[in-house]
Amino acid sequence: MNIDGVPYRTIWLAEDGWRVCVIDQTRLPFRFEIATLDTVAAAARAIQEMTVRGAPLIGATAAYGVALAMRADPSDENLRAARAELLATRPTAVNLAWALSEMHAHLAPRPPSQRAEAAYARAAALCDADVACNRAIGASGVELLRATPPRDGARLQILTHCNAGWLATVDVGTALAPVYLAHDQGIPLHVWVDETRPRSQGASLTAWELGKHGVPHTVIADNAGGHLMQHGRVDAVIVGTDRTTATGDVCNKIGTYLKALAAHDNDVPFYVAAPSSSIDWTKRDGVREIPIEERSAREQTHVLGRGDDGALTEVQVVPDGSPAANFAFDVTPARYVRALLTERGVTPATERGLAALFPERAQAAERRE
Ligand code: MRU
């Protein structure tokens, strides 16, 4: 995507050809800063502390983390250690485990002397594949939007939660890919952007990237969506996913489930952009089987913002001594999902629909059972 006319991906190699550059998402929307990762530990920290976030970008960063590890020490032992260190960073997004398995399968059979070069090449290929996948999701999603008549007869009103835009991926985004495409094709639209407490990825990241692309949008409190739907002011909800079960349940940022319930009650289509890297073919019951990350309570008790003097300041918004809990994700059962948008097209959120689009993956999972 372009930032003030300059094309960027969210992850790329530094000029030295080996260090890994990422956009520091903890500083947006106030500062556009680049962080440079030069060890596997730095890559793991960037994922854990959410310098990078969003399921596909977590996977891409982990892939480059393995490359950094192989450059330092390409032994079997270090290959295993790097995988374990990166896997332990965040438990919910399955793209992380998927990218690490891809890297391991590519590197383990090779002699150590070839591993660093092979790891960088494979990480770059995974990044390119992510971009191609997101473009395909955009292409099928835009047809759904084109077929959706705006309730106000003027412009399409889309609601999204968290950030599943280009910042959450290597480029293009998943849930926002159809939105960007529709906007570029001249379809009049407006996006309701859920703030997405506690870390405010909607307010700070989605609003920022939509603004940079010139897409009309309004940031709303997380609890406003139901009200807007009741008043016919939302034509479609589109969100991303951190893990999709083989049966179509969707695990995404905390609060997604409530949006799905409100959409169901108001007959608003609820779409999920689900790249195949987010599908966990081993899971059938999202509520019971998907591990939900619990992050530091400080993310709930404190908020980062910019003061009138321009300085970034963290302020406390909860009384001293009140305990706080920070559940990072929830699960939306498949029955509330109108359709999944994948790189191979649109499918109902059902086991049969997913297996029909990805027969080789479904069959491989069946064989492993
Ligand atoms: O905690 P985050 O910011 O990593 O959560 C991100 C989301 O929930 C996204 O919707 C999801 O990863 C899909 S991104 C294409």
Residues whose N, C-alpha, C, O or C-beta is under 5 A from the ligand:
A	BS01	MRU	R53 G54 A55 P56 H161 C162 N163 A164 A168 T174 Q201 G240 T241 D242 N252 K253
